[in-house]
């Protein structure tokens, strides 16, 4: 084979390799962009008990999320009052909320035999003063306070404007026994690791 033919063969390998690199680079960038778009915003917020035991009040009690456990993107943000701001879009929202009668190590005993059933509610903040139940985004499954059974929720929410959402919990109107929204001290021993609610939000 002549030197000229060898040079032509070598040039062919170089051009072929360059084409493969260019095509591979374009394909890789496309997959990267698609991956970023698919999961560009998510957040996980939790409510940890802080400093005191918080008793339930009648009706709806707003959960006050106070810890950011995960955060990516700018579509979801936690506010100081425990509400959450969402930019326009479609979101998958899951989480739980629980209340308890367990402020001592011994199992709680209800004087009236009640276990204080209830459930949590995901709703828009501007509905809180009127009727959040009728304007709910999603309702959690039933739960009980004596057994510390959590109320779970799982929903998809679409909004075409900036929205503020909240999670609330209700267990009735009267509490002759002690029912707590969160407990920081059990038998006088405090713990910073008592989680009473968590919400996970992903923009779809």
C-alpha positions in Angstrom: 0.0 0.0 0.0 1.3 3.4 -0.9 2.1 6.2 1.5 -0.7 8.2 -0.1 -3.2 5.5 0.6 -2.0 5.2 4.2 -2.5 8.9 4.7 -6.0 8.7 3.2 -6.8 5.8 5.6 -5.5 7.7 8.6 -7.5 10.8 7.7 -10.6 8.6 7.4 -10.1 7.3 11.0 -9.6 10.8 12.4 -12.7 12.2 10.6 -14.8 9.1 11.7 -13.7 9.4 15.3 -14.4 13.2 15.3 -18.0 12.5 14.0 -18.6 9.9 16.7 -17.4 12.3 19.4 -19.6 15.1 18.1 -22.7 12.9 17.9 -22.0 11.4 21.3 -21.5 14.9 22.8 -24.8 16.1 21.3 -26.6 13.0 22.6 -25.1 13.4 26.1 -26.1 17.0 26.3 -29.7 16.2 25.3 -30.0 13.6 28.0 -28.5 15.9 30.6 -31.0 18.7 29.7 -33.9 16.3 29.8 -32.8 15.0 33.2 -32.6 18.5 34.5 -36.0 19.5 33.2 -37.6 16.3 34.7 -36.4 17.0 38.3 -35.6 20.7 38.4 -37.3 21.4 41.7 -38.1 19.4 44.8 -38.2 20.0 48.5 -38.7 18.0 51.7 -39.8 20.0 54.9 -40.4 18.6 58.4 -42.0 19.9 61.6 -39.8 19.1 64.6 -41.1 19.7 68.1 -39.4 22.8 69.6 -39.0 23.8 73.2 -42.5 23.1 74.5 -45.3 20.6 74.2 -48.0 22.2 71.9 -51.6 21.3 72.8 -54.3 20.8 70.2 -56.9 23.5 69.8 -60.4 22.9 68.4 -60.8 22.7 64.7 -57.9 22.9 62.2 -54.4 23.3 63.6 -51.8 24.4 61.0 -48.6 22.5 60.9 -45.5 24.7 61.2 -42.8 23.2 59.1 -39.5 24.4 60.5 -36.7 22.3 59.0 -35.5 22.0 55.4 -34.4 18.4 54.8 -33.9 18.7 51.0 -34.1 21.5 48.5 -33.4 22.0 44.8 -34.6 24.7 42.4 -36.6 27.9 42.9 -40.2 26.7 42.4 -40.8 25.7 46.0 -40.0 27.7 49.1 -40.7 27.4 52.9 -42.1 30.5 54.7 -41.5 31.5 58.3 -45.1 30.7 59.3 -44.9 27.1 58.1 -46.7 27.7 54.8 -45.1 26.8 51.4 -45.0 28.9 48.3 -45.3 27.2 44.9 -44.6 28.8 41.5 -47.0 28.0 38.7 -46.8 24.4 37.6 -47.8 20.8 38.5 -46.6 19.1 41.7 -46.6 15.7 43.3 -47.2 16.2 47.1 -46.9 13.5 49.7 -46.5 13.4 53.4 -47.9 12.7 56.9 -49.1 14.5 60.0 -49.7 13.0 63.4 -50.9 14.1 66.9 -50.4 12.4 70.2 -51.5 11.9 73.8 -48.0 10.5 74.6 -46.4 12.9 76.9 -45.3 10.2 79.4 -43.5 6.9 78.9 -46.5 5.0 80.1 -49.3 4.4 77.5 -51.8 7.2 77.5 -55.2 6.6 79.1 -58.2 8.6 78.1 -60.7 9.4 80.8 -63.6 9.2 78.4 -62.2 6.2 76.5 -61.7 8.4 73.4 -58.8 8.0 71.0 -59.5 11.3 69.3 -59.7 10.4 65.6 -59.0 13.0 63.0 -57.1 13.6 59.8 -54.9 16.2 58.1 -55.7 18.5 55.3 -53.6 20.1 52.5 -55.2 23.5 51.5 -54.4 26.9 50.1 -53.6 29.5 52.8 -56.1 32.0 51.6 -58.9 29.5 52.4 -57.8 29.2 56.0 -60.1 31.9 57.4 -63.2 30.7 55.6 -63.7 27.0 54.8 -60.4 25.1 54.0 -62.2 21.8 54.2 -64.4 22.6 51.2 -61.5 24.2 49.3 -59.0 21.5 50.1 -56.3 20.3 47.8 -56.2 16.9 49.4 -57.3 15.1 52.6 -55.2 12.7 54.5 -56.4 9.3 55.7 -58.0 8.9 59.2 -55.7 8.8 62.2 -55.9 8.6 66.0 -54.1 10.5 68.7 -53.9 7.8 71.4 -52.2 5.4 69.1 -50.2 8.1 67.4 -51.4 6.9 64.0 -50.3 9.2 61.2 -52.6 10.7 58.6 -51.0 10.2 55.2 -51.6 12.2 52.0 -50.6 11.7 48.4 -51.8 14.0 45.6 -51.1 15.9 42.4 -51.7 19.7 42.4 -51.7 22.0 39.4 -51.6 25.8 39.8 -51.4 28.5 37.1 -50.4 31.3 39.5 -48.2 31.7 42.6 -49.9 29.8 45.5 -49.3 29.3 49.2 -50.3 26.0 50.7 -50.5 24.7 54.2 -51.0 21.4 56.0 -53.4 21.4 59.0 -54.7 18.7 61.4 -58.0 18.3 63.2 -59.1 15.9 65.8 -62.4 17.5 67.0 -63.7 20.5 68.9 -63.3 19.5 72.6 -60.3 18.0 74.4 -61.1 17.1 78.0 -57.9 14.9 77.9 -54.5 16.2 76.8 -54.0 15.9 73.0 -50.8 17.5 71.6 -49.9 18.8 68.1 -46.3 18.1 69.0 -44.4 16.9 72.1 -40.9 18.1 72.9 -40.6 16.7 76.4 -41.7 13.2 77.5 -41.7 12.7 81.3 -39.7 15.9 81.5 -36.9 14.6 79.1 -36.6 16.7 76.0 -35.5 15.6 72.5 -34.8 17.6 69.4 -35.6 14.5 67.2 -39.4 14.4 67.5 -40.9 14.8 64.0 -44.7 15.3 63.8 -45.2 16.1 60.2 -43.3 15.9 56.9 -44.1 17.0 53.3 -42.3 16.1 50.1 -43.0 18.1 47.0 -41.6 17.5 43.4 -42.4 19.6 40.4 -43.5 17.3 37.6 
